[in-house]
Amino acid sequence: MSDNQLRLVWIYPDLLSTYGDQGNALVVERRARQRGLDVARLDVRSDQPIPTSGDIYLIGGGEDRPQRLAAERLRRDGHLYQAVNNGAIVFAVCAGYQILGHEFVNDLGQREPGLGLLDVTTTRGEGERCVGDVLGDIDPRLGLPPLTGFENHQGVTHLGPTARPLARVTLGKGNGTGDGTEGAYNDTVFGTYMHGPVLARNPLIADLLLKLALDVNALPPIDDHWYEALRSERIAAAQQPA
């Protein structure tokens, strides 16, 4: 953490905040402040440089053309690479997840280079969109309860040898490859297709990001009543027969 202050960076809200994913930034900021942490949140628009001194970087979902523009500007800016090399944590959703990989298919039907921060490659699915509630078991190495979220994507994301699946789905499509995987991560970079926003529905993932940024094994407890109520309601709804 920099200068005893947690620096939270929300990347390109003008391009990548279509599905309410800015709620992820609100959740991380709130859970940090509940623990008495000094938080500086910076929302960086696409015409502004990405700071390299952040501790946690969040990227949301978006439609195809804004996704291409975001990828172009992030490649040209280059500062997110530097931040990751400095040890920063990155958490990205849907279009942002695809951008973190090696390449994806853009709105022109062309292969668009990603940032290569995750060992994943995204192609365009030939069948129906992956839409609906998702439940899954998060990689046990992360020590987190089951995943709940909502997916809405056409992309099919294939994991390379250095990327670990974030979760294994018990309901829903996840990465869309048919192998039951959802999302991907390495030591400091995480990607998922889950909306919801995902950190409101899975607050302990937000806590994991905080622990990694702070380099601690545990955080002081806080009142999770409302988060758990939301989780329980959404999990129960997803398990209802169609």
N, C-alpha and C positions, 0 to 999 in steps of 0.2 A: 504494500500500500504506500502511496506517495504522501510525504509530509503529514503523516498521521490523519489523513483525510481520505475517505473512500471516494474515488472518482468514477462516476457512472456515466457512460456515454451511450446515448440513443442515436443510432446512425440513420440518417436520411428519412426523418418522419414525413417529409414532403413526397417521397416516392414509395416508401415501404411501410405503410401503416394502414393498409386497406381493411384488414379484418380485426381491428381492435387490439392488435398486438402491442400497441404502446402501453397497454395495461401491464405488460411484463416489466417495463421500466418502473411503473408506479409501485408494483409489488416489491421489487428488489429494494427500491428506495425506502418504502414504508417499513419493511422488515429490518432493514439496517438501522433506521432511526428508532424503532421500538427497542433496540438494544443499545441505544445511547451513542451510536456511531455518528460522526460528523460526515455528512454526505454532500458532495458537490455533484449535481446532475447537469449534464450538458447535452442539449438536443442539437445535433449537427445537421444542418440542411445540406442538400446535395451541391450547393455552390460554395460550401465552406470546407476548409481542410480538416481532415480527421486528426485530432490530437494524438500524440504518441504516449502521453503520460497517464492515460486512463487505466483503471484497474479492472473494470468489467465493461464490455461492449455488447450491446444488444441490437439485433437486426430483426425486422419484422417481415411479414409477407406482403405481396403486392401483385399486380397484374403484369402481363408479359412485357409490355413496352417499358414501364417504369423499372422492371427488373433488369432489362438490358441496359438502360441508362445508368442504373446504380452500379452494375458490374463494370461498365466502362469507366465510370468516375472513380470507383474504388481502386481499379487497376492503375489508373493514371495517377491517383493520389499517392498510393504506395505506403501510406502511414499505418494502415492496419497491420501490414506485415511487420513493421518495426515494433508496433505495440505487442504483438504476439511474441516476437523475439525477446522483448523486454519482460515477458512473463504474464502478460494480460490474459484475462479470461474472456472468451467470446461465446455468446449464446444466440443462435439464429433460428428463425422459423420460416418454413415453407420456401418462398422465393429466396429469402436470405440464406437458408440452408443450402439450396442449390448453388448460390453464388459462392459459397465457401469451398465448393468442390472444384474438380479440374475443369469441367465444362457442363453446359446444359444447352437445351434448344431454345432459342429466343423467339420473339414474336414474328420474325421474318422466316422462321423455319430453318434457321442456320445454327450450326454449333457455335456457341458463344463461350469463350474462355472464362473460367472462374478464377478464383484466387489461389486455389491449390492448398488451402489451409486444412482441408479435410480430404482424405483419400477416398473420394466418392465421385461418380460420374452420373449425370442425369440425362435420360433420353425421354422422348415423349411417348406416353402409353397409347396403344392402338384401340383399346376398349373404352368402356365407360369411365368417367372420372371417378376418382376415389373420394367419396363424399359420405360423411356420417360420423357417428360417435366411434371412438376407439378406446379400447381398454388393453392394457398390456403389462407384462412383468418387466420392470427395469433391471438392467444388468446387475446381478447380485453384488458385484464388486463396488457398486456405488452406494449400497446400503439404504435404498429408498423404497417406499411403499409403491403399490401398483400405479401405473400411469393412466390418467384419464385425459381425454382431449377430443377435439373435433377436427377432422381432416376434410380438405376440399382442394384437390390437386389432380392434374393430368400427368404429372411427371412420374417417372420410374427411376429410382435412385439405386445404383449398384455400388456396393461397398468394396473397396480395395483391401489389400492385406493389412494395412496399418490402421484401418478404421474399425472400431468396435461398434456393434449395434447398441443403440441406447436402450432399446427394449425389444421384447418379443410379444407380438400382439396375440390377444385371445379373442378380440373382436375388432373388425376393421381390416384395412389393407396395409397401413403403414407405408413402407417404402415402395410398395406396388410391384415388387419383384416376384411375389408368390412364395417367398421363403419365410414369411412371418416376421421379418425384421422391421423395426421402426426407428428412424433417426440414426445418428452416428456420432461418435465422439473419439477424441484422443485425450491426451492429458489435460489440455486447457481449452479446447475448442469443441463446442457442442452444436449439433443441428437436429432439428425435428420438424415434422410436418404438422405438429399439433397446434391448433388454435384453442381459444377458450375464454380469455387468454390462458395459455398453458401454465404459467407460473401462478395464476390465481387458483387454478384447479389442482396444481401440484406445488404447494408452497415450499415443500422440503427440497425441491430442485433449486428454488431461489436461495434457500439456505446453503445448499451445496456450493453454489457460485460464490456466496459470501465467504464460506470457509476456505475455498481455494484462493480467493483474493487476499484474505487475511492470513493465510497459511496457518490455520488452526484446525484442531480436530473436532471442536464442539463450539456451539454458541449458547449464550444464556437463553433459557426458555422464555417464551412469550405466549400470550393467549391466542390459541389457534381455533377458537370456537367457531367463528364465522367461516374460516377456510374449510374446516372439517365438515361443516354443515353443507357447504357448496359441493365438496367432494362427494359426500354421501348421496346427495340429491342427484348429481349427474351420473354417478356410477349406477344407482338404482334405476334411473331412467334409461340408461343404455342397455341394461339387462332385461328390460321389459320386452315381451314378444312384439314383433312388428305388426 
